[in-house]
Structure formats: structure tokens, C-alpha cells
């Protein structure tokens, strides 16, 4: 999918030090942030926040949507899920109360948009995958 002209995959560096990766798809009204990963040894230094600011500035006219594992107390990685949610909420994202469901399971969607543009998100996912990705977005 990264060969699609509206899908971007970047390695992130601070000078010559590898910091992480970002993978996202741009749609008409939505940017879907499919993956943001910062090197474990560099987390907490602001790199993730900086990347989100760059995306917000570059796509200020579009909602940015991410999906995260649902925050469920019974989950083995509950603390990690809370930490991830807090990170994104601290960077301007809010919960949409919509779930992205596919064969692998379900994830909660978050957005920077004032109102979640569900149709725009679905359109971006379909464009990104050339229509091959089978999913549902629902409450």
C-alpha cells in the first residue's frame, strides 16, 4: 500500500539517530495515521508529539484519525493502553466512540477533528487499500 501516491511511510531521524517510523494515508478530508512508532529508548523526549504537530500543520484542513487498542481493564497490557490513550489525548485527539473492526479484531478510533467524519474516514481506508481491506466502522 505504501506505493499508493497518497500513502506515505517515513523513517524518522534526529540528525543521524534513528527515532522511529510513521505510516499514514491522506484522503480528501481525512489523514489516517496507521502507525506511529518511536524507538523505545527515545520515548518521552517529545519525538511523537513533534511528529503529530508536523502532521497537524501539514494537514490543518483535515481530520487526523488513529486507531488504538480498546482500553479494557482486563487486557494484559492495560497500562500501556491507558498510556497510549493519554498520549494521544494530550496531543489534541479525542475519542469518537466508533470502533474499527476487521478480521484481526477491533480498535477504538480517535480524531483531531471537531466532529468525527466517519464517511471521510471510511473513504480514506478504501482508497488506501484499493478497496481490498475488509472492515467496518461502528459503535
Phi, psi and omega in degrees: 000338182289353175278345177296136186294340180259008177247131184233140177231121183232139167273139184253130181230149168245103192058244181257002181270122176293129182249328183166198180221156174221139182222120182212160179237137180256125174250187181298317184234359187224141167246121179262112178275094185285329185203129172225118180226127176250139179310134185306321183286349181250000180296148179088004181256006176094001181296316179298315178299317179299318179296317179297322177296319178299314179296317179299318179291317181291327185238047185296341181266006183230153172283142172255130183239137173232165171231142180229161175300139178301143180276099183236124183305326184283349182294141180299326182256038182307314181298320178295320179295318177297316180299317180295315178299314179299321178300309182292319178297323177293345179251024171093002177274155174222157182289142180259344186065028175240146180245138172266116184243133176213189183298335182277346181139215180220149178227150177276138179263142175233154181216160173265347182293150177298322176230137181291120177268085183301314181297320178295322178296312180300317179299318180296317178298319180294317179296316182301322185259010183057026178084003183273337182285124181262117185204170172223149171239115183205168180286000000 
